[in-house]
Amino acid sequence: MKNKPGFYLIMILLIFCTLNLNSCSRTADTVSCFPNTPINVVLNLNLPAYYPLQISGGWIYVDEQSPGSRGLIVVRTGNGFVVYDRNAPHLCPDNDTTLVVENNIRIVCPKDGAEWILISGEPIKTAKVPPKIYPYDYQPGTNILSIFY
């Protein structure tokens, strides 16, 4: 039986394409179609609108000052803050993929019911990845929270 280099080339190409398709479907923390939007938000936590962020477990939605494509969820934790993007990290953006906070304890995706723990972002139902988290800088002397990406 003759060795067919064309057959082996096709098999290698199929294997490479399959691996490439699977690896491109998700980045380290979101699906590949997740919007990459710059974020530059400065919050003066002394203002009444941000009072929920004065206590651990308090949270707010941020929809002003270039907060990404669908806004942010900012949560006060025991040792700082966590800032989540409101786009579902496991689904391509759609009408029902804006994350919402329910019962002050979890984040929920209305499209498929995926859930995460509000304080930690740990997935608890459906999704395998946490919501996208953004870096921040907090100045306790002025009570200013700056969120950027």
SULQUI-V59943 format. One record per backbone hydrogen bond with DSSP energy under -0.5 kcal/mol. CO is the residue of the C=O (numbers start at 1). NH is the residue of the N-H. If there is no record, write none. Layout:
# SULQUI-V59943
co->CO nh->NH
co->CO nh->NH
This chain:
# SULQUI-V59943
co->3 nh->5
co->4 nh->8
co->5 nh->9
co->6 nh->10
co->7 nh->11
co->8 nh->12
co->9 nh->13
co->10 nh->14
co->11 nh->15
co->12 nh->16
co->13 nh->17
co->14 nh->18
co->15 nh->19
co->16 nh->20
co->17 nh->21
co->18 nh->22
co->19 nh->23
co->20 nh->24
co->21 nh->25
co->22 nh->25
co->23 nh->26
co->25 nh->32
co->30 nh->27
co->31 nh->34
co->35 nh->37
co->38 nh->68
co->39 nh->149
co->41 nh->147
co->43 nh->45
co->43 nh->145
co->44 nh->47
co->47 nh->50
co->48 nh->51
co->50 nh->53
co->51 nh->54
co->52 nh->55
co->55 nh->58
co->58 nh->76
co->60 nh->74
co->61 nh->63
co->62 nh->72
co->65 nh->40
co->66 nh->40
co->67 nh->71
co->71 nh->86
co->72 nh->62
co->73 nh->84
co->74 nh->60
co->75 nh->77
co->75 nh->82
co->76 nh->57
co->77 nh->80
co->80 nh->77
co->82 nh->75
co->82 nh->84
co->83 nh->134
co->84 nh->73
co->86 nh->99
co->88 nh->91
co->89 nh->31
co->94 nh->97
co->96 nh->111
co->97 nh->88
co->97 nh->99
co->98 nh->110
co->100 nh->108
co->102 nh->105
co->102 nh->106
co->105 nh->118
co->106 nh->102
co->107 nh->116
co->108 nh->100
co->108 nh->110
co->109 nh->113
co->114 nh->109
co->115 nh->124
co->115 nh->125
co->116 nh->107
co->117 nh->121
co->122 nh->117
co->125 nh->115
co->125 nh->127
co->132 nh->85
co->134 nh->83
co->135 nh->148
co->137 nh->146
co->138 nh->140
co->139 nh->142
co->139 nh->143
co->139 nh->144
co->143 nh->45
co->144 nh->139
co->144 nh->146
co->145 nh->43
co->146 nh->137
co->147 nh->41
co->148 nh->135
